[in-house]
Amino acid sequence: MLPKIGSVKAARILAHCGIAHSKTLAGLSERQRGELITFFRA
């Protein structure tokens, strides 16, 4: 978990990036990883 990111906020971020909540970090595609990186850099 990241500081200040609870389960509700994490679910919203995953939905925004098109990632299922059951995915592990290792199971993400390159596109999904890129979406998360872009989201947190903004």
Secondary structure as the mmCIF struct_conf table of DSSP 4:
data_model
#
loop_
_struct_conf.conf_type_id
_struct_conf.id
_struct_conf.beg_label_comp_id
_struct_conf.beg_label_asym_id
_struct_conf.beg_label_seq_id
_struct_conf.end_label_comp_id
_struct_conf.end_label_asym_id
_struct_conf.end_label_seq_id
TURN_TY1_P TURN_TY1_P1 PRO A 3 LYS A 4
HELX_RH_AL_P HELX_RH_AL_P1 SER A 7 CYS A 17
TURN_TY1_P TURN_TY1_P2 GLY A 18 GLY A 18
TURN_TY1_P TURN_TY1_P3 HIS A 21 SER A 22
HELX_RH_3T_P HELX_RH_3T_P1 LEU A 25 GLY A 27
HELX_RH_AL_P HELX_RH_AL_P2 GLU A 30 ARG A 41
#
